[in-house]
Structures are given as C-alpha cells and as structure tokens.
Amino acid sequence: MKAIVNADGCVGCGLCVNVCAEVFQMEDDKAIVILDPIPDEMEESAKEATSSCPVEAIVME
C-alpha cells in the first residue's frame, strides 16, 4: 500500500503527521510521504491519518 499527498490541496495542518509520523512529515509547510510502500504494521495508522485530513489531500492506493 502507498500514500499519495496532493501538494496543491494540502493546507499544512499537520494532522497526518500527528497521527502517523512514521509515514508522513512536513516539508515546506506541506505534508510529504516518507515511507513508500507503507509496511503492513503501519497501514491502519496511515489510513487513520488519511481520513483525518480535513481537505482530503491524501489518497491510499
């Protein structure tokens, strides 16, 4: 599984990083994915981070 952050849609709130810092981090006030593919043991946390995004800027594949 992998996560994709739409940088144009990201508002830089940091919720994804707060929920799953193993997969997401902030760079230049935007979220980026730092772990690709996402290990099985982190998938639930990454999904929670995705669903917490207030502007739906993260998708999981």
CHARMM-style PDB file with segment names, atoms N, HN, CA, C and O in Angstrom:
ATOM      1  N   MET     1       0.849  -1.171   0.000  1.00  0.00      PROA
ATOM      2  CA  MET     1       0.000   0.000   0.000  1.00  0.00      PROA
ATOM      3  C   MET     1       0.896   1.236   0.000  1.00  0.00      PROA
ATOM      4  O   MET     1       1.982   1.242   0.580  1.00  0.00      PROA
ATOM      5  N   LYS     2       0.409   2.276  -0.665  1.00  0.00      PROA
ATOM      6  HN  LYS     2      -0.473   2.270  -1.136  1.00  0.00      PROA
ATOM      7  CA  LYS     2       1.161   3.531  -0.671  1.00  0.00      PROA
ATOM      8  C   LYS     2       0.213   4.702  -0.457  1.00  0.00      PROA
ATOM      9  O   LYS     2      -0.983   4.614  -0.735  1.00  0.00      PROA
ATOM     10  N   ALA     3       0.766   5.788   0.037  1.00  0.00      PROA
ATOM     11  HN  ALA     3       1.737   5.860   0.263  1.00  0.00      PROA
ATOM     12  CA  ALA     3       0.014   7.028   0.247  1.00  0.00      PROA
ATOM     13  C   ALA     3       0.533   8.073  -0.731  1.00  0.00      PROA
ATOM     14  O   ALA     3       1.718   8.116  -1.059  1.00  0.00      PROA
ATOM     15  N   ILE     4      -0.384   8.904  -1.181  1.00  0.00      PROA
ATOM     16  HN  ILE     4      -1.347   8.869  -0.915  1.00  0.00      PROA
ATOM     17  CA  ILE     4      -0.027   9.998  -2.081  1.00  0.00      PROA
ATOM     18  C   ILE     4      -0.647  11.273  -1.519  1.00  0.00      PROA
ATOM     19  O   ILE     4      -1.846  11.325  -1.246  1.00  0.00      PROA
ATOM     20  N   VAL     5       0.183  12.300  -1.352  1.00  0.00      PROA
ATOM     21  HN  VAL     5       1.157  12.259  -1.574  1.00  0.00      PROA
ATOM     22  CA  VAL     5      -0.291  13.597  -0.866  1.00  0.00      PROA
ATOM     23  C   VAL     5      -0.391  14.540  -2.055  1.00  0.00      PROA
ATOM     24  O   VAL     5       0.576  14.728  -2.794  1.00  0.00      PROA
ATOM     25  N   ASN     6      -1.562  15.128  -2.232  1.00  0.00      PROA
ATOM     26  HN  ASN     6      -2.347  14.975  -1.632  1.00  0.00      PROA
ATOM     27  CA  ASN     6      -1.764  16.151  -3.262  1.00  0.00      PROA
ATOM     28  C   ASN     6      -1.245  17.465  -2.676  1.00  0.00      PROA
ATOM     29  O   ASN     6      -1.929  18.112  -1.882  1.00  0.00      PROA
ATOM     30  N   ALA     7      -0.041  17.850  -3.069  1.00  0.00      PROA
ATOM     31  HN  ALA     7       0.515  17.325  -3.713  1.00  0.00      PROA
ATOM     32  CA  ALA     7       0.603  19.036  -2.505  1.00  0.00      PROA
ATOM     33  C   ALA     7      -0.212  20.305  -2.755  1.00  0.00      PROA
ATOM     34  O   ALA     7      -0.209  21.217  -1.928  1.00  0.00      PROA
ATOM     35  N   ASP     8      -0.906  20.367  -3.887  1.00  0.00      PROA
ATOM     36  HN  ASP     8      -0.908  19.627  -4.559  1.00  0.00      PROA
ATOM     37  CA  ASP     8      -1.718  21.545  -4.182  1.00  0.00      PROA
ATOM     38  C   ASP     8      -2.911  21.650  -3.242  1.00  0.00      PROA
ATOM     39  O   ASP     8      -3.366  22.751  -2.931  1.00  0.00      PROA
ATOM     40  N   GLY     9      -3.419  20.507  -2.789  1.00  0.00      PROA
ATOM     41  HN  GLY     9      -3.050  19.612  -3.041  1.00  0.00      PROA
ATOM     42  CA  GLY     9      -4.574  20.503  -1.896  1.00  0.00      PROA
ATOM     43  C   GLY     9      -4.209  20.584  -0.428  1.00  0.00      PROA
ATOM     44  O   GLY     9      -5.038  20.978   0.393  1.00  0.00      PROA
ATOM     45  N   CYS    10      -2.983  20.218  -0.082  1.00  0.00      PROA
ATOM     46  HN  CYS    10      -2.310  19.898  -0.749  1.00  0.00      PROA
ATOM     47  CA  CYS    10      -2.546  20.197   1.317  1.00  0.00      PROA
ATOM     48  C   CYS    10      -2.507  21.615   1.882  1.00  0.00      PROA
ATOM     49  O   CYS    10      -1.946  22.526   1.273  1.00  0.00      PROA
ATOM     50  N   VAL    11      -3.120  21.786   3.068  1.00  0.00      PROA
ATOM     51  HN  VAL    11      -3.576  21.047   3.563  1.00  0.00      PROA
ATOM     52  CA  VAL    11      -3.124  23.091   3.726  1.00  0.00      PROA
ATOM     53  C   VAL    11      -2.085  23.171   4.845  1.00  0.00      PROA
ATOM     54  O   VAL    11      -1.970  24.197   5.516  1.00  0.00      PROA
ATOM     55  N   GLY    12      -1.337  22.099   5.044  1.00  0.00      PROA
ATOM     56  HN  GLY    12      -1.431  21.266   4.499  1.00  0.00      PROA
ATOM     57  CA  GLY    12      -0.255  22.109   6.016  1.00  0.00      PROA
ATOM     58  C   GLY    12      -0.678  22.078   7.465  1.00  0.00      PROA
ATOM     59  O   GLY    12       0.030  22.597   8.329  1.00  0.00      PROA
ATOM     60  N   CYS    13      -1.824  21.476   7.749  1.00  0.00      PROA
ATOM     61  HN  CYS    13      -2.399  21.055   7.048  1.00  0.00      PROA
ATOM     62  CA  CYS    13      -2.315  21.452   9.131  1.00  0.00      PROA
ATOM     63  C   CYS    13      -1.508  20.508  10.021  1.00  0.00      PROA
ATOM     64  O   CYS    13      -1.444  20.710  11.234  1.00  0.00      PROA
ATOM     65  N   GLY    14      -0.891  19.478   9.435  1.00  0.00      PROA
ATOM     66  HN  GLY    14      -0.943  19.313   8.450  1.00  0.00      PROA
ATOM     67  CA  GLY    14      -0.053  18.558  10.192  1.00  0.00      PROA
ATOM     68  C   GLY    14      -0.771  17.429  10.901  1.00  0.00      PROA
ATOM     69  O   GLY    14      -0.137  16.670  11.634  1.00  0.00      PROA
ATOM     70  N   LEU    15      -2.072  17.295  10.707  1.00  0.00      PROA
ATOM     71  HN  LEU    15      -2.587  17.911  10.112  1.00  0.00      PROA
ATOM     72  CA  LEU    15      -2.797  16.207  11.367  1.00  0.00      PROA
ATOM     73  C   LEU    15      -2.257  14.836  10.976  1.00  0.00      PROA
ATOM     74  O   LEU    15      -2.150  13.948  11.823  1.00  0.00      PROA
ATOM     75  N   CYS    16      -1.922  14.657   9.722  1.00  0.00      PROA
ATOM     76  HN  CYS    16      -2.008  15.377   9.034  1.00  0.00      PROA
ATOM     77  CA  CYS    16      -1.415  13.355   9.278  1.00  0.00      PROA
ATOM     78  C   CYS    16      -0.113  13.005  10.002  1.00  0.00      PROA
ATOM     79  O   CYS    16       0.104  11.852  10.375  1.00  0.00      PROA
ATOM     80  N   VAL    17       0.735  13.985  10.195  1.00  0.00      PROA
ATOM     81  HN  VAL    17       0.558  14.922   9.892  1.00  0.00      PROA
ATOM     82  CA  VAL    17       1.997  13.766  10.908  1.00  0.00      PROA
ATOM     83  C   VAL    17       1.728  13.441  12.371  1.00  0.00      PROA
ATOM     84  O   VAL    17       2.383  12.573  12.947  1.00  0.00      PROA
ATOM     85  N   ASN    18       0.775  14.130  12.968  1.00  0.00      PROA
ATOM     86  HN  ASN    18       0.243  14.835  12.501  1.00  0.00      PROA
ATOM     87  CA  ASN    18       0.430  13.852  14.362  1.00  0.00      PROA
ATOM     88  C   ASN    18      -0.093  12.435  14.542  1.00  0.00      PROA
ATOM     89  O   ASN    18       0.161  11.803  15.568  1.00  0.00      PROA
ATOM     90  N   VAL    19      -0.818  11.935  13.558  1.00  0.00      PROA
ATOM     91  HN  VAL    19      -1.025  12.448  12.725  1.00  0.00      PROA
ATOM     92  CA  VAL    19      -1.409  10.600  13.646  1.00  0.00      PROA
ATOM     93  C   VAL    19      -0.401   9.518  13.248  1.00  0.00      PROA
ATOM     94  O   VAL    19      -0.368   8.451  13.861  1.00  0.00      PROA
ATOM     95  N   CYS    20       0.416   9.779  12.234  1.00  0.00      PROA
ATOM     96  HN  CYS    20       0.389  10.646  11.735  1.00  0.00      PROA
ATOM     97  CA  CYS    20       1.302   8.741  11.697  1.00  0.00      PROA
ATOM     98  C   CYS    20       2.633   9.337  11.216  1.00  0.00      PROA
ATOM     99  O   CYS    20       2.885   9.446  10.016  1.00  0.00      PROA
ATOM    100  N   ALA    21       3.463   9.712  12.167  1.00  0.00      PROA
ATOM    101  HN  ALA    21       3.259   9.624  13.142  1.00  0.00      PROA
ATOM    102  CA  ALA    21       4.754  10.333  11.843  1.00  0.00      PROA
ATOM    103  C   ALA    21       5.726   9.359  11.177  1.00  0.00      PROA
ATOM    104  O   ALA    21       6.729   9.783  10.603  1.00  0.00      PROA
ATOM    105  N   GLU    22       5.439   8.069  11.248  1.00  0.00      PROA
ATOM    106  HN  GLU    22       4.624   7.725  11.714  1.00  0.00      PROA
ATOM    107  CA  GLU    22       6.301   7.094  10.587  1.00  0.00      PROA
ATOM    108  C   GLU    22       6.162   7.147   9.068  1.00  0.00      PROA
ATOM    109  O   GLU    22       7.069   6.739   8.342  1.00  0.00      PROA
ATOM    110  N   VAL    23       5.030   7.648   8.593  1.00  0.00      PROA
ATOM    111  HN  VAL    23       4.294   7.980   9.183  1.00  0.00      PROA
ATOM    112  CA  VAL    23       4.761   7.674   7.154  1.00  0.00      PROA
ATOM    113  C   VAL    23       4.773   9.092   6.589  1.00  0.00      PROA
ATOM    114  O   VAL    23       5.169   9.295   5.441  1.00  0.00      PROA
ATOM    115  N   PHE    24       4.344  10.070   7.380  1.00  0.00      PROA
ATOM    116  HN  PHE    24       4.022   9.905   8.312  1.00  0.00      PROA
ATOM    117  CA  PHE    24       4.223  11.449   6.899  1.00  0.00      PROA
ATOM    118  C   PHE    24       5.134  12.389   7.681  1.00  0.00      PROA
ATOM    119  O   PHE    24       5.406  12.172   8.862  1.00  0.00      PROA
ATOM    120  N   GLN    25       5.598  13.431   7.008  1.00  0.00      PROA
ATOM    121  HN  GLN    25       5.378  13.607   6.049  1.00  0.00      PROA
ATOM    122  CA  GLN    25       6.301  14.508   7.690  1.00  0.00      PROA
ATOM    123  C   GLN    25       6.016  15.812   6.953  1.00  0.00      PROA
ATOM    124  O   GLN    25       5.555  15.803   5.812  1.00  0.00      PROA
ATOM    125  N   MET    26       6.291  16.916   7.605  1.00  0.00      PROA
ATOM    126  HN  MET    26       6.666  16.923   8.532  1.00  0.00      PROA
ATOM    127  CA  MET    26       6.069  18.222   6.994  1.00  0.00      PROA
ATOM    128  C   MET    26       7.355  18.700   6.330  1.00  0.00      PROA
ATOM    129  O   MET    26       8.449  18.553   6.875  1.00  0.00      PROA
ATOM    130  N   GLU    27       7.199  19.272   5.146  1.00  0.00      PROA
ATOM    131  HN  GLU    27       6.310  19.392   4.703  1.00  0.00      PROA
ATOM    132  CA  GLU    27       8.320  19.844   4.418  1.00  0.00      PROA
ATOM    133  C   GLU    27       7.820  21.084   3.690  1.00  0.00      PROA
ATOM    134  O   GLU    27       6.917  20.999   2.858  1.00  0.00      PROA
ATOM    135  N   ASP    28       8.396  22.216   3.997  1.00  0.00      PROA
ATOM    136  HN  ASP    28       9.129  22.285   4.672  1.00  0.00      PROA
ATOM    137  CA  ASP    28       7.966  23.482   3.385  1.00  0.00      PROA
ATOM    138  C   ASP    28       6.470  23.711   3.570  1.00  0.00      PROA
ATOM    139  O   ASP    28       5.778  24.102   2.630  1.00  0.00      PROA
ATOM    140  N   ASP    29       5.971  23.467   4.788  1.00  0.00      PROA
ATOM    141  HN  ASP    29       6.533  23.149   5.551  1.00  0.00      PROA
ATOM    142  CA  ASP    29       4.568  23.681   5.151  1.00  0.00      PROA
ATOM    143  C   ASP    29       3.582  22.793   4.401  1.00  0.00      PROA
ATOM    144  O   ASP    29       2.398  23.119   4.320  1.00  0.00      PROA
ATOM    145  N   LYS    30       4.051  21.686   3.858  1.00  0.00      PROA
ATOM    146  HN  LYS    30       5.013  21.421   3.924  1.00  0.00      PROA
ATOM    147  CA  LYS    30       3.196  20.711   3.183  1.00  0.00      PROA
ATOM    148  C   LYS    30       3.564  19.324   3.687  1.00  0.00      PROA
ATOM    149  O   LYS    30       4.716  19.071   4.040  1.00  0.00      PROA
ATOM    150  N   ALA    31       2.593  18.431   3.720  1.00  0.00      PROA
ATOM    151  HN  ALA    31       1.657  18.636   3.433  1.00  0.00      PROA
ATOM    152  CA  ALA    31       2.861  17.051   4.110  1.00  0.00      PROA
ATOM    153  C   ALA    31       3.496  16.305   2.948  1.00  0.00      PROA
ATOM    154  O   ALA    31       3.153  16.531   1.788  1.00  0.00      PROA
ATOM    155  N   ILE    32       4.420  15.418   3.270  1.00  0.00      PROA
ATOM    156  HN  ILE    32       4.699  15.235   4.213  1.00  0.00      PROA
ATOM    157  CA  ILE    32       5.010  14.531   2.279  1.00  0.00      PROA
ATOM    158  C   ILE    32       5.013  13.113   2.841  1.00  0.00      PROA
ATOM    159  O   ILE    32       4.930  12.910   4.052  1.00  0.00      PROA
ATOM    160  N   VAL    33       5.107  12.146   1.948  1.00  0.00      PROA
ATOM    161  HN  VAL    33       5.174  12.311   0.964  1.00  0.00      PROA
ATOM    162  CA  VAL    33       5.202  10.740   2.339  1.00  0.00      PROA
ATOM    163  C   VAL    33       6.680  10.399   2.438  1.00  0.00      PROA
ATOM    164  O   VAL    33       7.449  10.647   1.509  1.00  0.00      PROA
ATOM    165  N   ILE    34       7.073   9.826   3.578  1.00  0.00      PROA
ATOM    166  HN  ILE    34       6.448   9.625   4.333  1.00  0.00      PROA
ATOM    167  CA  ILE    34       8.482   9.482   3.762  1.00  0.00      PROA
ATOM    168  C   ILE    34       8.719   7.975   3.759  1.00  0.00      PROA
ATOM    169  O   ILE    34       9.863   7.531   3.854  1.00  0.00      PROA
ATOM    170  N   LEU    35       7.660   7.191   3.652  1.00  0.00      PROA
ATOM    171  HN  LEU    35       6.730   7.552   3.575  1.00  0.00      PROA
ATOM    172  CA  LEU    35       7.794   5.740   3.679  1.00  0.00      PROA
ATOM    173  C   LEU    35       6.906   5.140   2.593  1.00  0.00      PROA
ATOM    174  O   LEU    35       5.679   5.180   2.689  1.00  0.00      PROA
ATOM    175  N   ASP    36       7.543   4.582   1.553  1.00  0.00      PROA
ATOM    176  HN  ASP    36       8.539   4.549   1.476  1.00  0.00      PROA
ATOM    177  CA  ASP    36       6.795   4.037   0.427  1.00  0.00      PROA
ATOM    178  C   ASP    36       7.501   2.787  -0.065  1.00  0.00      PROA
ATOM    179  O   ASP    36       8.654   2.880  -0.484  1.00  0.00      PROA
ATOM    180  N   PRO    37       6.879   1.646  -0.037  1.00  0.00      PROA
ATOM    181  CA  PRO    37       5.486   1.411   0.371  1.00  0.00      PROA
ATOM    182  C   PRO    37       5.346   1.403   1.891  1.00  0.00      PROA
ATOM    183  O   PRO    37       6.326   1.306   2.629  1.00  0.00      PROA
ATOM    184  N   ILE    38       4.104   1.506   2.327  1.00  0.00      PROA
ATOM    185  HN  ILE    38       3.307   1.585   1.728  1.00  0.00      PROA
ATOM    186  CA  ILE    38       3.799   1.513   3.755  1.00  0.00      PROA
ATOM    187  C   ILE    38       3.816   0.073   4.262  1.00  0.00      PROA
ATOM    188  O   ILE    38       3.103  -0.775   3.726  1.00  0.00      PROA
ATOM    189  N   PRO    39       4.618  -0.216   5.287  1.00  0.00      PROA
ATOM    190  CA  PRO    39       4.638  -1.578   5.845  1.00  0.00      PROA
ATOM    191  C   PRO    39       3.273  -1.962   6.414  1.00  0.00      PROA
ATOM    192  O   PRO    39       2.522  -1.109   6.887  1.00  0.00      PROA
ATOM    193  N   ASP    40       2.972  -3.238   6.360  1.00  0.00      PROA
ATOM    194  HN  ASP    40       3.582  -3.930   5.975  1.00  0.00      PROA
ATOM    195  CA  ASP    40       1.676  -3.745   6.823  1.00  0.00      PROA
ATOM    196  C   ASP    40       1.331  -3.279   8.230  1.00  0.00      PROA
ATOM    197  O   ASP    40       0.183  -2.931   8.503  1.00  0.00      PROA
ATOM    198  N   GLU    41       2.311  -3.270   9.120  1.00  0.00      PROA
ATOM    199  HN  GLU    41       3.244  -3.553   8.898  1.00  0.00      PROA
ATOM    200  CA  GLU    41       2.033  -2.909  10.509  1.00  0.00      PROA
ATOM    201  C   GLU    41       1.701  -1.421  10.702  1.00  0.00      PROA
ATOM    202  O   GLU    41       1.248  -1.027  11.776  1.00  0.00      PROA
ATOM    203  N   MET    42       1.921  -0.604   9.683  1.00  0.00      PROA
ATOM    204  HN  MET    42       2.289  -0.925   8.810  1.00  0.00      PROA
ATOM    205  CA  MET    42       1.623   0.829   9.775  1.00  0.00      PROA
ATOM    206  C   MET    42       0.408   1.235   8.945  1.00  0.00      PROA
ATOM    207  O   MET    42       0.021   2.404   8.948  1.00  0.00      PROA
ATOM    208  N   GLU    43      -0.194   0.286   8.239  1.00  0.00      PROA
ATOM    209  HN  GLU    43       0.120  -0.663   8.236  1.00  0.00      PROA
ATOM    210  CA  GLU    43      -1.309   0.620   7.346  1.00  0.00      PROA
ATOM    211  C   GLU    43      -2.495   1.232   8.079  1.00  0.00      PROA
ATOM    212  O   GLU    43      -3.065   2.213   7.601  1.00  0.00      PROA
ATOM    213  N   GLU    44      -2.877   0.686   9.214  1.00  0.00      PROA
ATOM    214  HN  GLU    44      -2.414  -0.111   9.602  1.00  0.00      PROA
ATOM    215  CA  GLU    44      -4.040   1.218   9.944  1.00  0.00      PROA
ATOM    216  C   GLU    44      -3.795   2.656  10.385  1.00  0.00      PROA
ATOM    217  O   GLU    44      -4.681   3.504  10.274  1.00  0.00      PROA
ATOM    218  N   SER    45      -2.602   2.927  10.882  1.00  0.00      PROA
ATOM    219  HN  SER    45      -1.883   2.238  10.973  1.00  0.00      PROA
ATOM    220  CA  SER    45      -2.260   4.285  11.307  1.00  0.00      PROA
ATOM    221  C   SER    45      -2.257   5.247  10.114  1.00  0.00      PROA
ATOM    222  O   SER    45      -2.727   6.380  10.222  1.00  0.00      PROA
ATOM    223  N   ALA    46      -1.728   4.791   8.984  1.00  0.00      PROA
ATOM    224  HN  ALA    46      -1.346   3.871   8.896  1.00  0.00      PROA
ATOM    225  CA  ALA    46      -1.707   5.620   7.775  1.00  0.00      PROA
ATOM    226  C   ALA    46      -3.120   5.886   7.264  1.00  0.00      PROA
ATOM    227  O   ALA    46      -3.417   6.988   6.802  1.00  0.00      PROA
ATOM    228  N   LYS    47      -3.992   4.878   7.346  1.00  0.00      PROA
ATOM    229  HN  LYS    47      -3.750   3.984   7.721  1.00  0.00      PROA
ATOM    230  CA  LYS    47      -5.388   5.066   6.941  1.00  0.00      PROA
ATOM    231  C   LYS    47      -6.083   6.073   7.858  1.00  0.00      PROA
ATOM    232  O   LYS    47      -6.872   6.899   7.399  1.00  0.00      PROA
ATOM    233  N   GLU    48      -5.788   5.997   9.144  1.00  0.00      PROA
ATOM    234  HN  GLU    48      -5.147   5.326   9.517  1.00  0.00      PROA
ATOM    235  CA  GLU    48      -6.370   6.962  10.089  1.00  0.00      PROA
ATOM    236  C   GLU    48      -5.888   8.379   9.768  1.00  0.00      PROA
ATOM    237  O   GLU    48      -6.665   9.332   9.828  1.00  0.00      PROA
ATOM    238  N   ALA    49      -4.617   8.511   9.431  1.00  0.00      PROA
ATOM    239  HN  ALA    49      -3.986   7.737   9.382  1.00  0.00      PROA
ATOM    240  CA  ALA    49      -4.073   9.818   9.055  1.00  0.00      PROA
ATOM    241  C   ALA    49      -4.752  10.335   7.795  1.00  0.00      PROA
ATOM    242  O   ALA    49      -5.069  11.520   7.696  1.00  0.00      PROA
ATOM    243  N   THR    50      -4.975   9.444   6.834  1.00  0.00      PROA
ATOM    244  HN  THR    50      -4.717   8.481   6.914  1.00  0.00      PROA
ATOM    245  CA  THR    50      -5.639   9.825   5.586  1.00  0.00      PROA
ATOM    246  C   THR    50      -7.051  10.327   5.854  1.00  0.00      PROA
ATOM    247  O   THR    50      -7.464  11.351   5.310  1.00  0.00      PROA
ATOM    248  N   SER    51      -7.784   9.613   6.684  1.00  0.00      PROA
ATOM    249  HN  SER    51      -7.448   8.781   7.126  1.00  0.00      PROA
ATOM    250  CA  SER    51      -9.167  10.011   6.969  1.00  0.00      PROA
ATOM    251  C   SER    51      -9.238  11.255   7.848  1.00  0.00      PROA
ATOM    252  O   SER    51     -10.279  11.910   7.898  1.00  0.00      PROA
ATOM    253  N   SER    52      -8.154  11.593   8.543  1.00  0.00      PROA
ATOM    254  HN  SER    52      -7.308  11.061   8.502  1.00  0.00      PROA
ATOM    255  CA  SER    52      -8.168  12.791   9.393  1.00  0.00      PROA
ATOM    256  C   SER    52      -7.867  14.071   8.612  1.00  0.00      PROA
ATOM    257  O   SER    52      -8.045  15.171   9.134  1.00  0.00      PROA
ATOM    258  N   CYS    53      -7.419  13.934   7.381  1.00  0.00      PROA
ATOM    259  HN  CYS    53      -7.275  13.040   6.957  1.00  0.00      PROA
ATOM    260  CA  CYS    53      -7.077  15.115   6.569  1.00  0.00      PROA
ATOM    261  C   CYS    53      -8.343  15.938   6.303  1.00  0.00      PROA
ATOM    262  O   CYS    53      -9.288  15.437   5.694  1.00  0.00      PROA
ATOM    263  N   PRO    54      -8.365  17.194   6.754  1.00  0.00      PROA
ATOM    264  CA  PRO    54      -9.581  18.000   6.615  1.00  0.00      PROA
ATOM    265  C   PRO    54      -9.908  18.407   5.179  1.00  0.00      PROA
ATOM    266  O   PRO    54     -11.041  18.788   4.883  1.00  0.00      PROA
ATOM    267  N   VAL    55      -8.925  18.328   4.291  1.00  0.00      PROA
ATOM    268  HN  VAL    55      -8.005  18.018   4.531  1.00  0.00      PROA
ATOM    269  CA  VAL    55      -9.163  18.725   2.890  1.00  0.00      PROA
ATOM    270  C   VAL    55      -9.040  17.541   1.929  1.00  0.00      PROA
ATOM    271  O   VAL    55      -9.031  17.718   0.711  1.00  0.00      PROA
ATOM    272  N   GLU    56      -8.944  16.337   2.488  1.00  0.00      PROA
ATOM    273  HN  GLU    56      -8.950  16.193   3.478  1.00  0.00      PROA
ATOM    274  CA  GLU    56      -8.875  15.106   1.692  1.00  0.00      PROA
ATOM    275  C   GLU    56      -7.740  15.154   0.659  1.00  0.00      PROA
ATOM    276  O   GLU    56      -7.915  14.779  -0.500  1.00  0.00      PROA
ATOM    277  N   ALA    57      -6.581  15.623   1.113  1.00  0.00      PROA
ATOM    278  HN  ALA    57      -6.438  15.928   2.055  1.00  0.00      PROA
ATOM    279  CA  ALA    57      -5.425  15.764   0.213  1.00  0.00      PROA
ATOM    280  C   ALA    57      -4.580  14.496   0.138  1.00  0.00      PROA
ATOM    281  O   ALA    57      -3.590  14.462  -0.593  1.00  0.00      PROA
ATOM    282  N   ILE    58      -4.956  13.445   0.889  1.00  0.00      PROA
ATOM    283  HN  ILE    58      -5.760  13.473   1.483  1.00  0.00      PROA
ATOM    284  CA  ILE    58      -4.192  12.205   0.886  1.00  0.00      PROA
ATOM    285  C   ILE    58      -5.065  11.081   0.355  1.00  0.00      PROA
ATOM    286  O   ILE    58      -6.223  10.936   0.746  1.00  0.00      PROA
ATOM    287  N   VAL    59      -4.496  10.293  -0.535  1.00  0.00      PROA
ATOM    288  HN  VAL    59      -3.555  10.411  -0.853  1.00  0.00      PROA
ATOM    289  CA  VAL    59      -5.185   9.100  -1.021  1.00  0.00      PROA
ATOM    290  C   VAL    59      -4.289   7.893  -0.773  1.00  0.00      PROA
ATOM    291  O   VAL    59      -3.062   7.994  -0.779  1.00  0.00      PROA
ATOM    292  N   MET    60      -4.935   6.743  -0.556  1.00  0.00      PROA
ATOM    293  HN  MET    60      -5.931   6.661  -0.552  1.00  0.00      PROA
ATOM    294  CA  MET    60      -4.214   5.494  -0.355  1.00  0.00      PROA
ATOM    295  C   MET    60      -4.457   4.603  -1.558  1.00  0.00      PROA
ATOM    296  O   MET    60      -5.579   4.503  -2.055  1.00  0.00      PROA
ATOM    297  N   GLU    61      -3.411   3.964  -2.017  1.00  0.00      PROA
ATOM    298  HN  GLU    61      -2.499   4.045  -1.614  1.00  0.00      PROA
ATOM    299  CA  GLU    61      -3.523   3.008  -3.134  1.00  0.00      PROA
ATOM    300  C   GLU    61      -3.002   1.669  -2.696  1.00  0.00      PROA
ATOM    301  OT1 GLU    61      -3.003   0.719  -3.479  1.00  0.00      PROA
TER     302      GLU     61
END
